[in-house]
Amino acid sequence: MPVAWADGTLVYFGAYTGTGPGQSKGIYFSRFDAAKADAPDSELAVETDSPSYLALHPNHRVVYAVNESGATGAVSSFAIDPRDL
């Protein structure tokens, strides 16, 4: 899910969470450099349980996540503050 910013395109992605070393903690982002076709190491944006699907609000200020946890699921939303990026 890309978001264009002045210093590159932010790409958000979710991953299933779990326990143990190397397990995901939630939603991550990375800055994609199209000129170099490169995305450096990702950073944790927010801890949340198993965000399997992400959607970006049209104003690019909110990320919605479908959280798959156990037999139930949830939808969560997170504000994007460009000053934090």
C-alpha positions in Angstrom: 0.0 0.0 0.0 2.1 3.0 -1.2 1.8 6.6 0.0 3.8 9.3 -1.9 5.8 11.7 0.2 8.3 14.4 -0.8 11.3 12.2 0.1 10.0 9.0 -1.4 7.1 6.6 -1.4 6.1 5.0 1.8 5.0 1.3 1.5 3.0 -0.1 4.4 2.6 -3.9 4.9 1.1 -6.1 7.5 2.2 -9.5 8.7 0.9 -12.2 10.9 2.1 -11.9 14.4 3.2 -14.7 16.7 5.6 -15.6 19.5 9.3 -16.3 19.3 12.3 -14.7 17.7 11.9 -13.1 14.4 8.1 -12.9 14.6 6.2 -9.9 13.2 4.8 -7.3 15.6 2.2 -5.8 13.3 2.3 -3.1 10.6 5.6 -2.0 9.1 6.7 0.7 6.6 9.6 1.3 4.3 10.6 4.1 1.9 10.7 2.9 -1.7 13.1 4.7 -4.0 11.8 4.1 -7.5 14.9 5.5 -9.2 17.0 2.8 -7.5 14.2 0.2 -7.3 15.2 -0.2 -3.7 13.4 -0.3 -0.3 15.7 -0.2 2.7 15.0 -2.0 5.9 11.5 -1.7 7.2 10.5 0.0 10.4 7.6 -0.9 12.8 4.8 1.6 12.4 2.5 0.1 15.0 2.1 -3.1 17.0 -1.2 -4.8 16.3 -2.4 -8.4 16.1 -2.0 -10.2 12.7 -2.9 -7.4 10.3 -3.5 -9.4 7.2 -5.1 -6.8 4.9 -4.5 -3.0 4.9 -6.4 -0.2 3.2 -5.5 3.5 3.0 -8.0 6.2 3.5 -8.2 8.5 0.4 -6.8 11.4 2.5 -3.6 9.3 3.2 -4.0 10.0 6.9 -5.4 6.7 8.2 -4.5 3.1 7.7 -7.2 0.5 8.2 -6.2 -3.1 9.1 -8.1 -6.4 9.2 -6.8 -8.2 12.2 -7.1 -12.0 12.1 -6.9 -13.3 15.6 -8.2 -16.7 16.6 -11.8 -17.5 15.7 -12.7 -13.9 15.6 -11.4 -10.9 13.7 -11.4 -7.2 14.1 -10.9 -4.0 12.1 -8.6 -1.4 13.5 -7.6 2.1 12.3 -4.4 4.0 12.8 -3.7 7.7 12.2 -0.6 8.6 10.1 1.3 11.6 11.3 3.8 12.6 8.6 5.9 14.3 11.3 6.6 10.8 12.8 7.9 9.4 9.5 
